């Protein structure tokens, strides 16, 4: 059957022609769909801002790095409970992850433990990446294009918590830090690197400063945390300062930069 002709013998509508939509000529339509489809759902669910959790898909609850899974779950629950307690109902810091297993699952699971909505921005990959069962169904999305998925990570994010991870986590962290450094993100964003020992071994920011590759102030774009309480306080303080009470002077809290 000719895909250009419908069952009544009339030319088919282009936007209903699957053969055309799968071609390179229609790539821009597919890209636009990965912008508009989440946008329509976020508007319907009244999601205005997010806290994004990044981290390895390989970090399992009962695995050798299981403490990171447990901490991510506990932190996601804590921050969701705090968010739901806010009097300002126009702003809810909804937990968002990459939608897969490991740290992503832990974040979605913790938010659901607290009874909150939680977002999963999944992407089709040949291994590891499958939507976890803890994502709010109306907020579970499947992406083909990495850059559109990254757009939705960055666009709504008011805070970022990065647990230990591999190439994908490093890529996502670098993307956000670059956008902040170059002021492509004009908003304030709280960035917490969870697991000081891991991050200082894997990424030598001091060496980047020493070699003149980044400025000294660029290492002020993030903080370290090694426990749920410290991470929560960094998030609570930063989000309150930048978004809830931007005109109020808040007391400083201890920051781990050692």
N, C-alpha and C positions, 0 to 999 in steps of 0.2 A: 504493500500500500504506500502511495506517495504521501510523505509527511506534510507536503504543502497543500494537500487537498483533504477536507474533512469528509465525514461520512455522507454528507448531502451533496458532495461534489463541488463545494465552494472552497475558495482559498482559505486556509486556516489562519487564525490570528497569530501573529508573530510571537506574542508573549505566551502562547499556549503550544508552541511548536518546540517540542523537547529536542528534536534533532538540531534545530538552529541554536537553542539555548546551550547546547553542549559544544558548540564550535568556538574557535578562537575569536571570531567576530563578535560574539556575545559575551566575551570575558568581562567587559565593563559592566554589563548587567548583573553578572554573577557577583562581582565585587560590590556593586551598589546594594545588592540584596543582603550581603553580609554586614552592611552598615544599617540598612533600614529595618531589617527583621528584628535584630536585638533592640534597636531604638524604639520600635513600636511596643515591644514587650516591657521595656524599662519604663516607658511612659504609663502603660496600663497598670503596672505594679508599683508605680510611684517611687521608683528607685532613682535617687538623685546623686548619691555618692557611695563609694565603696571603700572597703579596706581589703587590699589584695594580698593573698598569701602565695608566695612562690616556694618551691622546694622540690626535692627529688621524688620522682614516681617510684623509686626503688626503696624508699624508706618505709618499711612495713612495721606494723604495730608490734609484732613478735620477733622482728629481725634484730641484727646487731646494733642498729641505730634507732631502736624502737623508742628511746626516750624522746627523740625529736618528734616522732609521731604523737606520743602522749602529750608533749608540751604544746604542739600545734593545736591539738584538739582542745586542750584546757584553755589555751589563750583565746581561741576562736569562741569558745563558750563564754569566757569572761567578758570579752569585748562586745559580744552580742547582747548579753544581759545588761551591760552598761548602756549600750546604744538604745535598747528598748525602754530604759528607765528615763531617758531624756524627756524633758517637758516640751522641747521644740520638735513637734511632730512633723515639721516640714523637712527635717533632715534626719535620715537614718543611715548609719554607716554599715551597709550590708556587706557581709563577708563574701568575697569573690575569690575563686581559685581557677586553675586551669582545667578543672573538671575530672581529672583522672585519678589514679590510685596514689598511694604514698602520702606525702604531705598535703597534696590537694584534697584527698579523701578526708584526712584528719581535720582540715579546716572546715570543710562542708559539714562534716559529722559534728564537730563542736558547736557550730552555729545551730544545727538542728537540735542538738541536745538542749540548747537554750530556748528552743521554740521559735527561732527566728527564720526568716527567709534567707536563702543562700544561693549564690550564683555559681554556675560552672561553665566556663568557656572552653569547651572541648575542641580538639582538632583531630582529624583523621590521620593516623600514623600506622605504619606496618607492625608496630609492636608497642606494648605497654599501655598505650593511651586508649582507655575505654571509659565512658562516663561512670562515675561512682554512684551508688544508690542513695546518697544523702543530699543530692542537689534538689532544690525546689523545682518541680517539673516545669512550671511556667518560666523558669529562669535557667533552663538547661539548653545550651546552644552548641551546635556543631559547625566548625569552621573548616574551610578548605585552605584559605589564604592566611599564612602566618601573620602578615602585616595588618590584616583587618582584625585578627584576634588581639594583636598587640595594641591596636588603636583602642579597643574596648577595655583592655587592662588599664591603659593610661588615662583615658578621657574622663572617667568617673572617679578615679582613685584619689582619695585624700590621704591615704597612708599605705605603706608597703612593708610587709614583714617577709624577710627572705631567709628561709632555712637552708641548710646545706644541700647542695644539688650539683648536677653536672652541667653539660653544655647548655641545655635549655634554660636552666636557672641562671647561669652566668650571662647568657644572651639577654634574658629578660631584665636582669639587674642592670647590666650595662646600658640597655636601651633607656630605662627610666633615668639613671644617673646622667646620661648624655643629654636627655631632654631637659632635665633640671639645670644642668651646668650651662647649657647654651640658651637657657631661658625660653625654650620652646613651650615649656609648661610654665605659664605665668602664675599659676596658683602655687600655694605652699603645699608641700607633700612631706609627710613624716616617713622616714625610711629607717627601719630597724633591721640590722643584720643579726640573726640569731645563731649563736655558737661562735664566740670570739676566737677560740683556738683554731677552729676550722677555717674561718674567713681570713685570719691573719697568716695562716700557712698557705692558703690557696691564692689569695690576692694580696700582693705586697704594695699597698697604697703608698707607704712611706718611700719605697723605691721609686715609684712614679713621680713623687714630689722631688726626690733627690736628683733624678735625671731630668727634671724640668718638663715632664710630660703632662703633669697637671699642676694646678696652683695649690698652695698650702690651704687655702680656704675651701678647696674642693673636697677635702676630707671632713669638712664640717657638714656635708650634705647628708650624713647618716650617723647613726649611733649603734653601739653593740649592746646585746643583751644575752644573758646566759640562763635566765630563769623566767618563768611566766610572770611573776610579780613585777620585775624590772621592765620587761617588755610592755606589760599592760600600762604601767605608769608613764612610760615614754609616749605611748599612743594616746592615753587619756590627756596628758599634759599638752602634747602637741596639737591634738585635734581641738581641745578647748581653747587654746591660745589662738589658733588660726581661724577657727570656724564657729565655735560656740560663744566665746567671749573675746573677740579680737581686740577690744579696746581696754580690756582689764589686764593689769600687771599681775602675772602669776609667779609664785616662788619657783626658783630653779630647782631641779632635782638632779641627783648624782648621775653622771653619764659615764659609761664604761668605755674609756679610750686607751686603756693600758695595753 
